[in-house]
Amino acid sequence: MDGPFLIAIGLIASGDPALTEIIALSLKVTLTAVSIGCLVGLPLGAGLALARFPGRGVIVVAFNALMGLPPVVAGLLVYLMLSRSGPLGDLALLFTPTAMVIAQTILILPIVISLTRSVVEDLWAEYREQLRSLGAGRLRSVPTLLWDGRVSLVTGILAGFGRASAEVGAVLIVGGNIAGHTRTMTTAITLETSRGSLGLAVALGIILLLITLSLNAAAWGLAQSARGRLG
Amino acid sequence: MVATIFPLRITKACVKRRGVQLIGPVDLDLGENGLTIVMGPNGSGKTSLLRLMHGLERPATGTVHWATPDTDARMHQAYVFQTPTMMRRSVTDCIAYALTVMGVSRADARRGAQDYAKRVGLGHVLDRPAMVLSGGEKQKLALARALIRQPQILFLDEPCANLDGRATRDIETILNEVRAQGTRIVMATHDIGQAQRLADDVLFMLNGVVHEQGAAVPFFATPQTAEAKAFLGGQIVE
């Protein structure tokens, strides 16, 4: 196994252009999906925590269940929507980075929504009377609860990032793994391994692990610092 | 000139939760001066009465009327809970929130918050997380958060429960200052000593109704009902 590892280290050390391109696209797709997931998921999760309406329980259970949505199923759904005969076929998004962002967003959203709902619901139980007394209605309470729950919410967002950056099925189906266009770290690892070109696969694996480790370390550090500052 | 929200007029009001009557029927008029102590044994309805006045409970029957419309009246009230909620923020930001929620800019709110924190004796912990304060400090924070809104009426629900003598004295000193500045105070307590030190008048609650009410001095000297007499004598009243 010395061979692939040495090649991998060589590729990383030399800043191999193909490797750099794949990493950049992967990060771009996943960070865009996480950003959209947060923009939509945080207010939606908070709204679900505070709102009371018939069928709310069904929606809560559905989002909880969707946290385990198999990536290939998500990919298939997006494929069916974006394929030429699909309802959004005219947009010609299939096999583009945009399609990959859509698929990853679908995977991330239930995680962000469900964890936000859980965090905000707990905080709302604690804050509710005080906020009512101060004249903050439910709508005004949403940003307050999101802000005060920020340390816990970062964990949920990171879980979403981890799921998106590590998945291969959805981006493979809707992206097509086209070199220089839609090839991400995970799809490249799959391809290079099947080809027996383990050097690039191991290099990408190392980078993927390092990114995940760095992000989790940053989140842990942030949480520790926030606990120190906020009690 | 801010219009007065007084008098508060409660007429035949009952509070129910899940079909169970907590208090009522209550008839009560509240003027704009003084410090009213709501006394009574546990479960007599002290907290429910305060919540009814403040609008945290809606009357199942009867009415609660302030002199101004409800939304305006609520703006001029503040409530200190028995167990105050500490937001995940610094002491300054926790107090400032009471103003930012009313539309005051964050910078102005923080400046005001620091003034009020110092006023209640929290000047040394302005940047400390509210969550890590001691019990007495948390109550002082809750008091500052209530007072910064410059309420016409301040409700306090057992603010000194679980506090030691020194912290209790600090809170009472602040309350006396606030009363002297013209803020109406309604406070629930089962501490007879504290009631005697602070009260201008007393509402004695028993089994969800106002059992006896009147000026503090005659109430403590010559209670009119056997139950109030027994309660003040330290007996268990049910």
Boltz contact constraints between the chains, C-beta under 6 A:
constraints:
  - contact:
      token1: [A, 127]
      token2: [B, 85]
      max_distance: 6.0
  - contact:
      token1: [A, 130]
      token2: [B, 85]
      max_distance: 6.0
  - contact:
      token1: [A, 133]
      token2: [B, 79]
      max_distance: 6.0
  - contact:
      token1: [A, 134]
      token2: [B, 98]
      max_distance: 6.0
  - contact:
      token1: [A, 134]
      token2: [B, 101]
      max_distance: 6.0
  - contact:
      token1: [A, 136]
      token2: [B, 101]
      max_distance: 6.0
  - contact:
      token1: [A, 148]
      token2: [B, 87]
      max_distance: 6.0
  - contact:
      token1: [A, 148]
      token2: [B, 88]
      max_distance: 6.0
  - contact:
      token1: [A, 230]
      token2: [B, 88]
      max_distance: 6.0
  - contact:
      token1: [A, 230]
      token2: [B, 129]
      max_distance: 6.0
  - contact:
      token1: [A, 231]
      token2: [B, 129]
      max_distance: 6.0
  - contact:
      token1: [A, 231]
      token2: [B, 131]
      max_distance: 6.0
  - contact:
      token1: [A, 231]
      token2: [B, 132]
      max_distance: 6.0
